[in-house]
Amino acid sequence: MRILIAIDHSEASDVVVSEVIGQVKPARTEVKLLHVVDPFPGTQPKKMGPQNSPDFVATRKHQQAFAEKLLTCVAERLQAAGFSVNSSIQEGDVRALIREEAQAWRAALYVL
């Protein structure tokens, strides 16, 4: 079976992972973790300079580092429970990317 798990840093994502571990048998189950980065985040650090504009580069680096750390931690947890895991970080519209990834990967189940 193929399960797509779309995760973020919320408590709900932690619960979803726990439920998959507790309710799904890992034998012959592949799990794909997906984290979608918002291309236009609502909060950004200010760049020092005459324009005092948002620092998009710093925000992107922070988002990427956060996503990598999050996916690594969750993947390790699932692997310890016996699941085969791979992960993906994508940027764009969350709803559209989850749906596209589930269809392209042919997930039997996707959880958010």
Secondary structure, 3 states (H helix, E strand, C coil): CEEEEECCCCHHHHHHHHHHHHHCCCCCCEEEEEEEECCCCCCCCECCCCCCCECHHHHHHHHHHHHHHHHHHHHHHHHHCCCEEEEEEEECCHHHHHHHHHHHHCCCEEEC
